Amino acid sequence: MNFKLLAAVAALCISPSFAILGIGVHYAPNFGTSLDKTTNEEISGLSSGDLQLGKVEYRHGSFSGLQGFGLKLWVDILPIIDVEATYNLQWGSYSSTMTVTGLDGKAIERDIELEFNGVPFGKTTPKFVAMNGDLSITYPITSLPIIRPYIGGGITYYLSTPVMSAKFINSYMEVLEGELKDALVTGTMTEAQAKELANKLSDKLQDDGLNTNIGGHIILGLRAKLPIIPIAAYVNGKYYFGLDYDDEIDASAFVLEAGIGFAL
């Protein structure tokens, strides 16, 4: 038996495994946040002088839970406390459909694609996108050689997109009038009209901008790192407060983060 090898392994197991700093990437789902689907809601406010028009209705689909990923930077070298900074991006997709019924009673449905600058999806079906930046101060348990449990809290900066809803469209009726008058009279909506309408609605979303606010969070987590090897794994749960999303969103305050990174 190689006693020197056993001694070396034992020494590694009892040696400190924390790092000066680390950076990692993680999966960050939010399983509780959701959006309920709506039935057709009439868009009011179309005007054309004395000309009688048909009607326009709008509905959107639903989603349950947000997919997401994030980045984390942590510093272990400080006495007593650790510090970590996190950025998360989460999203859920939903359908968006406009129904145009002309004076002839014919109803035409068109799905709407939207484009929102500042989020990495390009032109696609509408998405609710939530982003947050966290700065956390944590208290670690340092008596264990391989794992490092910790608890703490900090501040959070929230950003999120509005939901394309009938209420939102009704607040921007001037977007619709030019593109839909012909469709309401003739009972048809061309691809060009649908495309132009989506572009204008996207522009209004851009003008509305991202919803932003500041809140906070509580964090409970665990990091694991073998001595010498500069790889660490981590998992933590966060409870958020001060969320201020679109009124259509049923927000959950719990988020899971599970990832791996370099610990130097």
The 8 nearest C-alpha neighbors of each residue, nearest first, counted from 0:
[[1, 2, 5, 4, 3, 6, 7, 8],
 [0, 2, 4, 3, 5, 6, 7, 8],
 [1, 3, 5, 4, 0, 6, 7, 8],
 [2, 4, 6, 5, 1, 7, 8, 0],
 [5, 3, 7, 6, 2, 1, 8, 9],
 [6, 4, 2, 8, 7, 3, 9, 1],
 [5, 7, 9, 3, 4, 8, 2, 10],
 [6, 8, 10, 4, 9, 5, 3, 11],
 [9, 7, 11, 5, 10, 6, 4, 12],
 [10, 8, 6, 12, 11, 7, 5, 13],
 [9, 11, 7, 13, 8, 12, 14, 6],
 [12, 10, 8, 14, 9, 13, 226, 7],
 [11, 13, 9, 10, 14, 8, 144, 226],
 [12, 14, 10, 11, 144, 9, 15, 145],
 [15, 13, 11, 12, 10, 144, 16, 226],
 [16, 14, 144, 17, 13, 226, 145, 11],
 [15, 17, 226, 145, 225, 224, 144, 14],
 [16, 18, 15, 75, 224, 19, 226, 147],
 [19, 17, 20, 263, 262, 75, 16, 21],
 [18, 20, 76, 75, 263, 74, 17, 21],
 [21, 19, 74, 18, 73, 263, 75, 262],
 [20, 22, 262, 73, 261, 72, 263, 74],
 [23, 21, 72, 260, 261, 71, 73, 262],
 [260, 22, 24, 71, 259, 70, 261, 72],
 [25, 23, 70, 258, 69, 259, 260, 71],
 [258, 24, 26, 257, 69, 68, 256, 27],
 [25, 27, 68, 257, 256, 258, 67, 28],
 [26, 28, 256, 68, 67, 255, 25, 69],
 [29, 27, 66, 67, 65, 255, 30, 254],
 [28, 30, 65, 254, 64, 31, 32, 66],
 [29, 31, 64, 65, 32, 28, 63, 254],
 [30, 32, 251, 64, 29, 33, 250, 63],
 [31, 33, 250, 251, 64, 249, 30, 29],
 [34, 32, 63, 249, 62, 64, 248, 31],
 [33, 35, 61, 248, 62, 249, 247, 63],
 [36, 34, 61, 37, 33, 62, 60, 247],
 [35, 37, 60, 61, 59, 34, 38, 58],
 [38, 36, 58, 59, 35, 60, 39, 40],
 [37, 39, 58, 40, 36, 59, 57, 60],
 [38, 40, 58, 57, 56, 41, 37, 98],
 [41, 39, 56, 57, 38, 58, 42, 165],
 [40, 42, 56, 55, 43, 57, 39, 54],
 [41, 43, 56, 55, 169, 40, 165, 57],
 [44, 42, 45, 41, 169, 55, 172, 54],
 [43, 45, 46, 172, 42, 169, 176, 173],
 [46, 44, 43, 176, 47, 172, 175, 42],
 [47, 45, 48, 44, 176, 50, 52, 49],
 [48, 46, 50, 49, 45, 51, 180, 52],
 [47, 49, 50, 46, 51, 45, 52, 180],
 [48, 50, 47, 51, 46, 52, 45, 180],
 [51, 49, 47, 48, 52, 46, 184, 180],
 [52, 50, 49, 53, 47, 184, 102, 48],
 [53, 51, 183, 184, 50, 102, 54, 101],
 [52, 54, 101, 183, 102, 100, 184, 51],
 [53, 55, 100, 99, 183, 52, 56, 101],
 [54, 56, 99, 42, 98, 41, 100, 57],
 [57, 55, 41, 98, 40, 42, 39, 97],
 [56, 58, 97, 39, 40, 96, 165, 98],
 [59, 57, 39, 37, 38, 96, 95, 40],
 [58, 60, 95, 94, 37, 36, 96, 93],
 [59, 61, 36, 94, 93, 95, 37, 58],
 [62, 60, 36, 35, 34, 93, 59, 63],
 [61, 63, 34, 33, 93, 91, 92, 64],
 [64, 62, 33, 32, 34, 65, 61, 31],
 [63, 65, 30, 32, 31, 33, 29, 62],
 [66, 64, 29, 91, 90, 28, 89, 30],
 [67, 65, 28, 89, 90, 29, 91, 64],
 [68, 66, 89, 27, 28, 88, 26, 90],
 [69, 67, 26, 27, 25, 88, 87, 89],
 [68, 70, 87, 25, 86, 24, 88, 27],
 [69, 71, 24, 86, 85, 23, 25, 87],
 [70, 72, 85, 23, 22, 84, 24, 73],
 [73, 71, 22, 84, 83, 21, 85, 23],
 [72, 74, 83, 21, 20, 82, 84, 22],
 [73, 75, 20, 82, 81, 76, 19, 83],
 [76, 74, 81, 19, 20, 77, 18, 73],
 [75, 77, 19, 74, 78, 20, 18, 81],
 [76, 78, 75, 80, 81, 79, 74, 82],
 [77, 79, 80, 76, 81, 75, 138, 139],
 [78, 80, 77, 138, 81, 139, 137, 76],
 [81, 79, 138, 78, 137, 77, 139, 136],
 [82, 80, 75, 137, 74, 136, 77, 138],
 [83, 81, 136, 74, 73, 135, 137, 80],
 [82, 84, 73, 135, 72, 134, 74, 136],
 [83, 85, 134, 72, 133, 71, 135, 73],
 [86, 84, 71, 133, 70, 132, 72, 87],
 [85, 87, 132, 70, 69, 131, 133, 71],
 [88, 86, 69, 131, 130, 68, 89, 85],
 [87, 89, 130, 67, 68, 129, 69, 131],
 [90, 88, 67, 129, 66, 65, 128, 130],
 [89, 91, 128, 65, 127, 66, 129, 67],
 [90, 92, 65, 127, 126, 62, 66, 128],
 [93, 91, 126, 125, 127, 62, 90, 124],
 [94, 92, 60, 61, 125, 62, 126, 95],
 [93, 95, 60, 59, 124, 125, 96, 92],
 [94, 96, 59, 111, 110, 58, 60, 93],
 [97, 95, 110, 58, 109, 57, 111, 59],
 [96, 98, 57, 109, 108, 56, 110, 99],
 [99, 97, 108, 56, 107, 55, 57, 106],
 [98, 100, 55, 107, 106, 54, 101, 108],
 [101, 99, 106, 54, 105, 53, 104, 186],
 [186, 102, 100, 183, 53, 103, 184, 104],
 [103, 101, 53, 104, 184, 186, 183, 52],
 [102, 104, 101, 105, 186, 185, 100, 184],
 [105, 103, 102, 101, 100, 106, 186, 53],
 [104, 106, 100, 103, 186, 101, 107, 102],
 [107, 105, 100, 99, 104, 98, 108, 101],
 [106, 108, 99, 98, 100, 187, 105, 109],
 [109, 107, 98, 97, 99, 96, 106, 110],
 [110, 108, 97, 96, 111, 98, 107, 193],
 [109, 111, 96, 95, 97, 112, 108, 94],
 [112, 110, 95, 197, 96, 109, 113, 124],
 [113, 111, 124, 123, 197, 125, 122, 110],
 [114, 112, 201, 122, 125, 123, 197, 124],
 [113, 115, 122, 201, 121, 123, 116, 112],
 [116, 114, 205, 117, 118, 201, 113, 121],
 [115, 117, 118, 114, 205, 121, 119, 120],
 [116, 118, 115, 119, 120, 209, 121, 205],
 [117, 119, 116, 120, 115, 121, 128, 88],
 [120, 118, 121, 117, 116, 115, 122, 88],
 [121, 119, 118, 122, 123, 115, 114, 116],
 [120, 122, 114, 119, 123, 115, 116, 118],
 [123, 121, 114, 113, 120, 112, 124, 115],
 [122, 124, 112, 113, 125, 121, 114, 120],
 [123, 125, 112, 113, 94, 126, 93, 92],
 [126, 124, 113, 93, 92, 123, 112, 94],
 [127, 125, 92, 91, 128, 93, 124, 90],
 [126, 128, 91, 90, 160, 162, 92, 129],
 [129, 127, 90, 159, 160, 89, 126, 130],
 [130, 128, 159, 89, 158, 88, 90, 127],
 [131, 129, 88, 158, 87, 157, 159, 89],
 [132, 130, 157, 156, 87, 86, 158, 133],
 [131, 133, 86, 156, 155, 85, 87, 157],
 [134, 132, 155, 85, 84, 154, 135, 86],
 [133, 135, 84, 153, 154, 83, 155, 85],
 [136, 134, 153, 152, 83, 82, 133, 84],
 [135, 137, 82, 151, 152, 81, 153, 83],
 [138, 136, 151, 81, 150, 80, 149, 82],
 [137, 139, 80, 149, 150, 151, 81, 79],
 [140, 138, 149, 148, 141, 137, 147, 80],
 [139, 141, 148, 147, 142, 149, 138, 143],
 [140, 142, 143, 139, 147, 144, 148, 146],
 [141, 143, 140, 144, 147, 15, 146, 139],
 [142, 144, 141, 146, 145, 147, 140, 15],
 [145, 143, 13, 15, 16, 146, 14, 12],
 [146, 144, 224, 223, 16, 225, 143, 147],
 [147, 145, 223, 222, 143, 144, 148, 224],
 [146, 148, 222, 221, 140, 141, 223, 139],
 [149, 147, 221, 140, 139, 220, 222, 146],
 [148, 150, 139, 138, 220, 219, 140, 221],
 [151, 149, 219, 137, 138, 218, 220, 139],
 [150, 152, 137, 218, 136, 217, 138, 219],
 [153, 151, 217, 135, 218, 216, 136, 137],
 [152, 154, 135, 134, 216, 215, 136, 217],
 [153, 155, 215, 134, 133, 214, 216, 135],
 [156, 154, 133, 215, 214, 132, 213, 157],
 [155, 157, 213, 132, 131, 212, 214, 133],
 [158, 156, 131, 212, 211, 130, 213, 155],
 [157, 159, 211, 130, 210, 129, 131, 209],
 [160, 158, 129, 210, 209, 128, 130, 244],
 [159, 161, 209, 128, 127, 210, 162, 129],
 [162, 160, 245, 163, 159, 209, 127, 210],
 [163, 161, 164, 127, 245, 160, 247, 167],
 [162, 164, 167, 161, 165, 168, 125, 95],
 [163, 165, 167, 166, 162, 168, 59, 58],
 [164, 166, 168, 167, 57, 169, 40, 42],
 [167, 165, 169, 164, 168, 170, 163, 42],
 [166, 168, 164, 170, 165, 169, 163, 171],
 [169, 167, 165, 171, 170, 166, 164, 172],
 [170, 168, 166, 172, 171, 167, 42, 165],
 [169, 171, 167, 168, 172, 166, 165, 173],
 [172, 170, 168, 169, 173, 174, 167, 203],
 [171, 173, 174, 169, 175, 170, 168, 44],
 [172, 174, 175, 176, 171, 177, 45, 170],
 [175, 173, 172, 171, 176, 199, 200, 177],
 [176, 174, 173, 172, 178, 177, 179, 196],
 [175, 177, 179, 173, 178, 180, 45, 174],
 [176, 178, 179, 175, 180, 174, 173, 181],
 [177, 179, 175, 176, 192, 180, 196, 181],
 [178, 180, 182, 176, 181, 177, 175, 183],
 [181, 179, 183, 182, 176, 177, 178, 184],
 [180, 182, 184, 183, 179, 185, 178, 187],
 [183, 181, 187, 188, 179, 186, 185, 180],
 [184, 182, 101, 53, 180, 186, 181, 52],
 [183, 185, 181, 101, 182, 102, 186, 52],
 [186, 184, 182, 187, 183, 101, 181, 102],
 [101, 185, 187, 182, 183, 105, 184, 100],
 [188, 186, 182, 185, 189, 107, 101, 183],
 [189, 187, 182, 192, 190, 193, 186, 107],
 [188, 190, 192, 191, 193, 187, 182, 194],
 [189, 191, 193, 192, 194, 188, 195, 109],
 [190, 192, 194, 189, 193, 195, 188, 196],
 [193, 191, 189, 195, 194, 190, 178, 196],
 [194, 192, 190, 196, 191, 195, 197, 189],
 [195, 193, 191, 197, 196, 192, 190, 198],
 [194, 196, 198, 192, 197, 193, 191, 199],
 [195, 197, 193, 199, 198, 194, 192, 200],
 [198, 196, 200, 194, 195, 199, 111, 201],
 [199, 197, 195, 201, 196, 200, 194, 202],
 [200, 198, 202, 196, 201, 197, 174, 195],
 [199, 201, 203, 197, 202, 198, 196, 204],
 [202, 200, 204, 198, 199, 203, 113, 114],
 [201, 203, 205, 199, 200, 204, 206, 198],
 [204, 202, 206, 200, 205, 201, 207, 199],
 [203, 205, 201, 207, 202, 206, 208, 200],
 [206, 204, 202, 208, 203, 207, 201, 115],
 [207, 205, 203, 208, 204, 202, 201, 209],
 [206, 208, 204, 205, 203, 209, 161, 210],
 [209, 207, 205, 206, 204, 210, 160, 161],
 [208, 210, 160, 159, 158, 211, 207, 161],
 [209, 211, 159, 158, 160, 208, 212, 161],
 [212, 210, 158, 157, 209, 159, 213, 156],
 [211, 213, 157, 156, 214, 243, 158, 210],
 [214, 212, 156, 155, 157, 241, 215, 211],
 [215, 213, 241, 155, 240, 154, 156, 242],
 [214, 216, 154, 155, 240, 153, 239, 241],
 [215, 217, 239, 238, 152, 153, 240, 154],
 [216, 218, 152, 238, 237, 151, 239, 153],
 [217, 219, 237, 151, 152, 150, 236, 220],
 [220, 218, 150, 236, 235, 149, 151, 237],
 [221, 219, 235, 149, 234, 148, 236, 150],
 [220, 222, 148, 147, 234, 233, 149, 235],
 [223, 221, 233, 147, 146, 232, 148, 234],
 [222, 224, 146, 232, 231, 145, 147, 233],
 [225, 223, 231, 145, 16, 230, 226, 146],
 [224, 226, 145, 16, 228, 227, 223, 231],
 [227, 225, 16, 228, 11, 224, 15, 14],
 [226, 228, 229, 225, 16, 11, 224, 230],
 [227, 229, 226, 230, 225, 224, 231, 262],
 [230, 228, 262, 261, 263, 227, 231, 224],
 [231, 229, 261, 262, 228, 260, 224, 232],
 [232, 230, 224, 260, 223, 259, 262, 261],
 [233, 231, 259, 223, 222, 258, 260, 224],
 [232, 234, 222, 258, 221, 257, 259, 223],
 [235, 233, 257, 256, 221, 220, 258, 222],
 [236, 234, 220, 256, 219, 255, 221, 257],
 [235, 237, 255, 219, 254, 218, 220, 256],
 [238, 236, 218, 254, 217, 253, 239, 216],
 [237, 239, 253, 217, 252, 216, 218, 254],
 [240, 238, 216, 252, 215, 237, 253, 217],
 [239, 241, 215, 242, 214, 216, 252, 238],
 [240, 242, 214, 243, 215, 213, 239, 212],
 [243, 241, 240, 244, 214, 239, 157, 212],
 [242, 244, 241, 212, 245, 211, 210, 157],
 [245, 243, 242, 246, 248, 159, 210, 250],
 [244, 246, 247, 161, 248, 162, 243, 160],
 [247, 245, 248, 244, 249, 243, 162, 161],
 [248, 246, 245, 34, 249, 162, 35, 164],
 [249, 247, 34, 246, 245, 250, 33, 244],
 [248, 250, 33, 32, 34, 247, 251, 246],
 [251, 249, 32, 248, 252, 33, 31, 244],
 [252, 250, 32, 31, 253, 249, 29, 30],
 [251, 253, 239, 238, 250, 240, 254, 242],
 [254, 252, 238, 237, 251, 239, 29, 255],
 [255, 253, 29, 237, 236, 28, 27, 256],
 [254, 256, 236, 27, 28, 235, 237, 257],
 [257, 255, 27, 235, 234, 26, 25, 236],
 [258, 256, 234, 25, 26, 233, 235, 255],
 [25, 259, 257, 233, 24, 232, 26, 234],
 [258, 260, 232, 23, 231, 24, 233, 25],
 [23, 259, 261, 22, 231, 230, 24, 232],
 [262, 260, 230, 21, 22, 229, 231, 23],
 [261, 263, 21, 229, 230, 18, 20, 231],
 [262, 18, 20, 229, 21, 19, 261, 230]]
